[in-house]
Amino acid sequence: MWSARIALIAAAGLAASSAWAQMTEQQKRRLLLPTIRAATDCIAREAARHPDVVNGYRQNNLGPMIAEGWRACTNALVEIAVAHDNLHGSGTGLVFVKGAYSDDLPRAVRSRLQPDMDRRIAALDQAEAAARAEQARREVERQQNIERLERAADTLRDRAYDCTTDQLGKLISSSETAEVLSTAAMTICRKEIDDALQARVDLVRTRMGQNYSAAAEPDLREELRKVVRNNVVTNAVQLKAGQGGRPQAAPNPTTPAAVTPQPAPSPSNVGSAAAALPKDLRECLSTFAAARNGKFIEQRKLYEGMLELCRPEIEAAARASFLAAKDGDLAKEREKALTNASAAARQMIGMAE
């Protein structure tokens, strides 16, 4: 194709060949330069349309873009070859195009693309910086929202327990069992308890973010309700024994520093801290630690989620220790159970102290 085009165009230039032969090299170069520039401009325009041109420019690898431009600008390249044949002799044009011209093309195309690429790269860098700033802003906002939800959840929890304690105080003279009295108190304080549970669910949802499962929310709500009932029953028992008061909530776990998430160990090898826990609590923590199924979950969120979802088992462990001790202190047993569960959770997911 190249040879046929060159032969056809060259025939038209034979009449002027004798005049061109008398020119100096500088004059010939001056005549050839417009065709070279036109072809290079054509290839640069085609390269600029390539979807990956910015990455190619950044990596100094414009080869694929130039190859597409080369195919699209065949006519302009033929004009270079014909002009070169006329000026320097038949057959020299094709050698020049595929040799010296092709070798210098990456530099020439890059030079033409530079102003546009610099603008596009600056715009991309600015967009990436804005995205990072927005992500940081959202994280700060998320942390502030978590703190707000924690305060709201604690306030509503205390309000619910104030209500149940007040109702138990009015009902305690009855001969009914602590279970019956607790059911009555929770029925009367249903709104306060529902508000407290919703606040806790909102907190868990915000903490876990994309890892939160809406399908598991009914189970979470039911587990939280069991925790409330256990606390109210314990309070009723204490009131009947003459040492009651509002249930003391277990202290919030200290938020650990952010660390690089690591794969959770096998539940069958959970470490000494977990081995000392009651079976139900150990199994709860182990199950949640292994539930990621290879998903990338930030350790702090996983750690907090394990403690949040295993609160019923933590509470049950505290109550068991309280009832087993002759002069037990429920608040201290709760703190001890939470401390042990926290240590086991960190051990299970390979989290530093």
Secondary structure, 3 states (H helix, E strand, C coil): CHHHHHHHHHHHCHHHHHHHHCCCHHHHHHHHHHHHHHHHHHHHHHHHCCCCHHHHHHCCCCHHHHHHHHHHCHHHHHHHHHHHHHHHCCCHHHHHHHHHHHHHHHHHHHHHHHHHHHHHHHHHHHHHHHHHHHHHHHHHHHHHHHHHHHHHHHHHHHHHHHHHHHHHHHHCCCCCCHHHHHHHHHHHCHHHHHHHHHHHHHHHHHHHHHHCCHHHHHHHHHHHHHHHHHHHHHHHHHHHCCCCCCCCCCCCCCCCCCCCCCCCCCHHHCCHHHHCCCHHHHHHHHHHHHCCCCCCCCHHHHHHHHHHHCHHHHHHHHHHHHHHCCCCCHHHHHHHHHHHHHHHHHHHCCCCC
